[in-house]
Amino acid sequence: MTRFVVDAGVLLHLASTDLEVRNGHQLLAPTLLRSQTLSALHEAVHRGEIPGDVGRERLARVGRMPIRLLGDAVLRRRAWELADRLGWASTYDAEYLALTQLQADAFVTLDPELASSAERLVTVASIEDLL
């Protein structure tokens, strides 16, 4: 079994398509993922990019995805250290990298800038590797 840490962008992409994660893969994310996906979908509705019912359906689909959410003290300490090391003010992205270091085989993001930073610290996989 391959364990992938996925960010909100990946889950939102999966929720907006018919793509399915291949059996045998386990998805992990920090607990902040719930708030990030909720906010991103609400913002898309607010901007008029998608209708409200579509946003709510995608949120429900994300909620049905088999993903293990983690956020213990060890993860938070590691995220703090990584944010310091990378010179980041925010720890949000660092939580994904910390979780990858602690629990997973690879990190998946659709954000090219984050992927570039992450490559220095963890294995970065593509969304195709999930499918």
C-alpha positions as CSV (number, residue, x, y, z in Angstrom):
1,M,0.0,0.0,0.0
2,T,1.3,3.4,-0.9
3,R,0.4,6.3,1.5
4,F,0.0,9.7,-0.2
5,V,-0.5,13.0,1.6
6,V,-2.8,15.1,-0.6
7,D,-3.6,18.8,-0.3
8,A,-7.0,20.6,-0.7
9,G,-6.3,21.3,-4.4
10,V,-6.0,17.6,-5.2
11,L,-9.1,16.7,-3.3
12,L,-11.1,19.4,-5.0
13,H,-9.9,18.3,-8.4
14,L,-11.0,14.7,-7.6
15,A,-14.3,15.9,-6.3
16,S,-14.9,17.8,-9.5
17,T,-14.2,14.8,-11.8
18,D,-15.1,11.2,-12.0
19,L,-11.5,10.2,-11.2
20,E,-11.1,7.5,-8.5
21,V,-8.0,6.8,-6.4
22,R,-6.6,3.4,-7.2
23,N,-7.3,0.6,-4.7
24,G,-4.4,0.0,-2.4
25,H,-3.5,3.7,-2.0
26,Q,-4.2,5.4,1.3
27,L,-4.8,9.1,1.4
28,L,-3.6,11.2,4.4
29,A,-3.9,14.9,5.2
30,P,-3.6,17.3,8.1
31,T,-6.8,18.1,9.9
32,L,-6.8,21.6,8.4
33,L,-7.8,20.0,5.1
34,R,-11.5,20.1,6.1
35,S,-11.4,23.9,6.7
36,Q,-9.4,24.5,3.5
37,T,-11.8,22.6,1.3
38,L,-14.8,24.2,2.9
39,S,-13.4,27.6,2.4
40,A,-12.2,27.0,-1.2
41,L,-15.6,25.7,-2.3
42,H,-17.5,28.5,-0.6
43,E,-15.1,31.1,-2.2
44,A,-15.7,29.5,-5.6
45,V,-19.5,29.8,-5.1
46,H,-19.1,33.4,-3.8
47,R,-17.1,34.4,-6.9
48,G,-19.8,32.8,-9.2
49,E,-17.4,30.2,-10.5
50,I,-19.7,27.3,-9.6
51,P,-23.4,27.2,-8.4
52,G,-24.1,26.7,-4.7
53,D,-25.6,23.2,-5.2
54,V,-22.4,22.1,-7.1
55,G,-20.2,23.5,-4.3
56,R,-22.2,21.6,-1.7
57,E,-22.2,18.4,-3.7
58,R,-18.4,18.6,-4.1
59,L,-18.0,19.2,-0.4
60,A,-20.2,16.1,0.3
61,R,-18.1,14.1,-2.1
62,V,-14.9,15.2,-0.4
63,G,-16.5,14.2,2.9
64,R,-17.1,10.7,1.5
65,M,-13.5,10.2,0.4
66,P,-11.6,7.7,2.5
67,I,-8.9,10.0,3.9
68,R,-7.2,9.8,7.2
69,L,-6.8,13.2,8.9
70,L,-4.0,13.7,11.4
71,G,-2.9,16.6,13.5
72,D,-1.1,15.6,16.7
73,A,1.6,17.6,18.6
74,V,4.4,15.8,16.8
75,L,3.0,16.9,13.4
76,R,2.6,20.5,14.7
77,R,6.2,20.7,16.0
78,R,7.6,19.3,12.7
79,A,5.5,21.8,10.7
80,W,6.8,24.7,12.8
81,E,10.4,23.5,12.2
82,L,9.8,23.1,8.4
83,A,8.2,26.5,8.1
84,D,11.2,28.0,9.9
85,R,13.6,26.1,7.6
86,L,11.8,27.2,4.5
87,G,11.3,30.8,5.6
88,W,7.5,30.6,5.5
89,A,5.4,32.7,7.8
90,S,2.5,30.3,7.5
91,T,2.6,26.7,8.7
92,Y,-0.3,25.5,6.5
93,D,1.7,24.1,3.7
94,A,4.4,22.9,6.2
95,E,1.8,20.7,7.8
96,Y,1.4,18.7,4.6
97,L,5.2,18.3,4.3
98,A,5.5,17.4,7.9
99,L,2.9,14.7,7.6
100,T,4.6,13.3,4.5
101,Q,7.8,13.1,6.4
102,L,6.2,11.4,9.4
103,Q,3.6,9.1,7.9
104,A,3.6,8.9,4.1
105,D,5.5,7.8,1.0
106,A,4.8,10.8,-1.1
107,F,3.1,14.2,-1.3
108,V,0.6,15.2,-4.1
109,T,-0.2,18.8,-4.9
110,L,-1.4,20.6,-8.0
111,D,0.5,23.7,-6.9
112,P,3.8,23.9,-8.9
113,E,5.4,26.3,-6.5
114,L,4.6,24.2,-3.5
115,A,5.7,21.1,-5.3
116,S,9.1,22.7,-6.1
117,S,9.6,23.7,-2.5
118,A,8.5,20.2,-1.3
119,E,10.9,18.4,-3.5
120,R,13.8,19.5,-1.3
121,L,12.2,17.7,1.7
122,V,9.9,14.9,0.5
123,T,9.1,12.7,-2.5
124,V,6.5,14.5,-4.7
125,A,4.1,12.4,-6.8
126,S,1.7,13.5,-9.5
127,I,-2.0,13.1,-9.3
128,E,-1.7,10.4,-12.0
129,D,0.2,8.3,-9.5
130,L,-3.0,8.2,-7.4
131,L,-5.2,6.9,-10.2
